[in-house]
Amino acid sequence: MEIKVLGSLTAQERGVSVVPTATKPRQLLALLALHAGRVVTVPTLMEEIWGEEIPRSATTTLQTYILQLRRKIGAALERDPALDAKEVLVTRFGGYLLQVPPGQVDAHEFERLAGQGRAAYDIGDYRAASDLLGRSLGLWQGPALVDVRAGSILELEVLQLNEERTAALERRIEADIRLGRCAEVIPELRVLAARHPLHEGFCGQLMRALHRSGGGWRALEAYQKLRASLVRELGLEPSAPLQQLHQAVLSGDLARTDPAGSTIPRRLQPIAVAE
């Protein structure tokens, strides 16, 4: 089964969609897909569907939803008598498990590639880091599970995925800057800074890329825009690392921040990268 959650929810078995149209079964499939290969407990599934107001009929209703999912899977497997839907959506003690071969869930592939990219970055292999992180980000087709109603469990899962996406994007851009690709990343960073006017990480990267490309005054302009947004929206000044970067740009000496001219500004809020 090939499953995609980094955008709209899709799940295909033998080329046939097994995604239900009803809201609650879609929630179940999405949650099981994110945890493919691991047992998701019945209480967790119930909390996702009903929150804190779990009805008395919840156990029976949940079993009905599982049966609906198995019927969809079974219809896709009808030409393969060697397989049974119960071997794909498996009942385990206390919960259910979606049995999917490795590499078939795009979120898991994203995490694998992003992890490899982080490891390459940490040892200074910025070329490999840029490639791996770029490939991981290329798996995204839009906001995670954009067409699935999220309960309390899925909401946190989606938030974590979006934060991991943002972190991978920042690290990929940082790798490119360290490879001297400043001119190439400036257009991307301009868009990101405009979309997220309170995000110090993107602003700091834009300042450094502009300065290293001969646009020192534009780097200062980017800082002033961020500072104005922070003061207006939150009543805050930029963090100390970003202020230090500002002073370094003013003096023309980015080496005062660190050997590569990077900063580690605070994160004011989690964000999702828009398409």
Secondary structure as GFF3:
##gff-version 3
##sequence-region A 1 275
A	DSSP	beta_strand	2	4	.	.	.	ID=ss1
A	DSSP	beta_strand	10	13	.	.	.	ID=ss2
A	DSSP	beta_strand	16	17	.	.	.	ID=ss3
A	DSSP	alpha_helix	23	34	.	.	.	ID=ss4
A	DSSP	beta_strand	39	41	.	.	.	ID=ss5
A	DSSP	alpha_helix	42	50	.	.	.	ID=ss6
A	DSSP	alpha_helix	58	76	.	.	.	ID=ss7
A	DSSP	alpha_helix	85	88	.	.	.	ID=ss8
A	DSSP	beta_strand	89	92	.	.	.	ID=ss9
A	DSSP	beta_strand	95	98	.	.	.	ID=ss10
A	DSSP	alpha_helix	106	122	.	.	.	ID=ss11
A	DSSP	alpha_helix	126	137	.	.	.	ID=ss12
A	DSSP	alpha_helix	152	178	.	.	.	ID=ss13
A	DSSP	alpha_helix	182	195	.	.	.	ID=ss14
A	DSSP	alpha_helix	200	212	.	.	.	ID=ss15
A	DSSP	alpha_helix	216	234	.	.	.	ID=ss16
A	DSSP	alpha_helix	240	251	.	.	.	ID=ss17
A	DSSP	three_ten_helix	254	256	.	.	.	ID=ss18
###
